[in-house]
Amino acid sequence: MTEGIDIPDRRGRTGLDRYGRDLTGNPRVRIRDVEVLSCDWYVLRKTTFDFRHADGHWSREQRENYDRGDGATILLYAAEPRTVLLTRQFRLPAYVNGHPDGLLIETAAGLLDGDSPEEAIRREAAEETGHVVGKPEHVFDVYMSPGSVTERVHFFAAPYDPGTAATAGGGIAAEGEDITVLELSFAEALAMIRDGRIADAKTIMLLQWAALDGPFRAPR
């Protein structure tokens, strides 16, 4: 008996080796086997599949894919005085891969954890920044690292002001979160992209959206 397959793993999941086996949307792909390599908290799988190339020949391929669930992120902005609310927290993967101190400046974000994307991002915004937002604007949905990670991130934006602040934010200490809330001018945030102080992909995407099509776009 194997945890996550025949018997529940630490998160109560079974059948994790069935993920992707019933896909039929692409006739050029035939799933042959799914092996669960790890299911400690998230799930690492190795999938074997046959792939028909453009010239018609078939090849057998294997890919590992990491399943941590889908997520959501939000840019909180004030059109006047042209500011944004971002967060700063320690990210071990960035730290071990060359970031000087691992403290990344980011838009508020988190996993869906069974909620709808809108519900999840309102929860995460409140936990991380302390601001309770109304109905956020949906911006786009993005596969952030499609070569190896299944996660799709739902991007949102919403205004904030002193009246939306319910707490000081900072994250949930019981979950190990230690988050600093940063209020920056939009011009400074863009400068931080240019000089590398902001190096998080989702944050860069939302700030550039804000400049091109969002609340800080130039008059047309």
N, C-alpha and C positions, 0 to 999 in steps of 0.2 A: 504494500500500500504506500502510495506516494503523496506527500502533502501538496495541496494545490491541484491535484489531479483526481485521486480517489477519495481522499479525506481532506477536511478543511485545513488551510494553512493558517498562519497567525492572524490573518484578516478575515478568516471564515470563507475563503474562496475555494471552489473545486472546478474541475473542467477547464483549467487554464490552458491545456493543450488543444482545446477545440477552437481557439481564437484564430479566425481567418480561414478555416478549412472549408467553409461553405460559400466562399466568395465566387461569384459568377459574372461579375461586371466586365471582365476583360478576357475575351476568348483566347488571347495569346498567353495567358497565365493559367497553369494547372497546379494547384497546391498538392503536394505529395505527402508531406509530413510536417508536424509541428512538435518540437521538443522544448520543454521548459527547462532552462538552465539554472534559473534562480527565481524564487518567489518570496524573498525575505520581507520586503515591504512593497516595492514595485516588482515588475515581472520582466525577466530577460528570456527571450525565446530564440530558438534557431529554427528557421523555416526552410524546408526544401521544396523547390518548385521547378516545374518545367516552363521554359520561356521560348516562344516562337519569335525569331528575329525577323527583321524586315525582308531578308532574302528567302524566308520560308523555313529555314532549318531550326530545329529545336535544340536547346541545350539545357542541362540540369544545373540549377544554381542553388546556392545556400546563402542566406543572409541572417544575421543576428539583428533583432529589433528589441528596443527597450520600451516598455509600456509603463508609463507613470500616470496615465490618465490625461484628460484634457484640462486646459487651464484658461484663465481670463486675466486681462490686465486693463488698467484704466489710467488715462491722463486727466488729472484734476487741474483745471485752469481757471483763472480769473481774467476775463477779457479786459477789464480795467481794474487794477493797474498793470496788466500784461505780465502776470506771474503764473507759475506752475508749482504744484506740490509734488515733490519726489521723495523717495526714501533712500536710506543708505543702510546696508547690512552686509555681514560677512558671508561670502560664498566660497566654500572650500574648493570646488572644482576650478574656479577662476584663480584662486590662490596658488594651487599646485601647478597651474599652467601659465605662470608668468605674470599674473597681476601682482603689483608690488605688495599690497597688504590684504587683498581679497575683499576689501570693502567697496562694493559696487553701488553706484547711484542708479536707481531704477524707478519706473512707474510702479505703483502698487499692483500686486499680482498674487495669484494663488491657484491651486487646483480646484476643480469644480466640486469634487467630493460628493457627488450625487445630486447637487443642485443644478438649476439651469444656469447658463452663463451669466445672465443678468443678476440672478440672486447671488451667485458666487462672488461677483465683482463688487456688489454693494456690501457684502459681508467683509471682503478683504479690504476694501477702502476704509471701512469703519475701524477694523482691527488695526490696520497699519498706520493710517493717517489721522484717525479720530473723527473724520468727516462723514456724515450721513448724507448721501446724495439721493436725489430723486431718480427718475427714469433716465438712465444713461443713454447716450447716443452710440449706436453700434457703428463701428468704423469698418472693420473687415475681420476675416478669419484666416489664420496663417499656419501652415506646417513649418515649424521653426528649424527642424533638422531632419528632413525627410529621408536622408540616407540611412539613419540608424534609430531614430526615435519616433514613436507613433504620435506623440502629442500634437494636438491642434490647439492653438491659442486664439481665444476670442478677444478682440480689441474693442475698447470702449473709450468714451470721453464724457466728461461732465463738468459743469461749472461748480466752483466752491466759493464760499465767502465766510465771514465770521459767524454768520447764523447757522451754517451747516456743521460747525465744530461741536461735537458732543463730548469728546474726551481728548486727551493728549496724544492718543495713538501709541505707537511703539511696538505693536504686535502682542502676541500672547506669550508671556514669560514661561508658563508651564510647558509650552511646546519648544522652548529654547530660543524664542525670537527675541532679538535685541535690536530694534529698528529705530533709527533716527529720522525724523521728518525734516525735510528741507524745503523751504520756500525760496524759489529763485526767480529772478526776472527771466522772461522768455529769451531775451537777447543773451543773457549769461548762459542759459542752458544750451543754446545753439553753439556758443563759443566753446563750451565744455565738450561738445561732440568733436569739434575741430581739433582741439588740443589733446584729446584722448581721456579726459577726466570722466566722461561718460562713454562707457564701452559696452553697454548692454544693448543687445539687438532690439528688443521690444521697445525700449525707451527711445532709442534713436528713431525707430519707425514712427512712433506716435508723435514725437516732436517734429519730425519732417512732415508728417501729415498735417499737423497743426499749422505749419508754415505754408504749405501748399494749398490745402483745401479746408482747413479747420478754422478755429477762431482767430488765428493770427495771420491769415492769408492777406496778401496785398489787394487793395481795391482793384476791380477789373472794369 
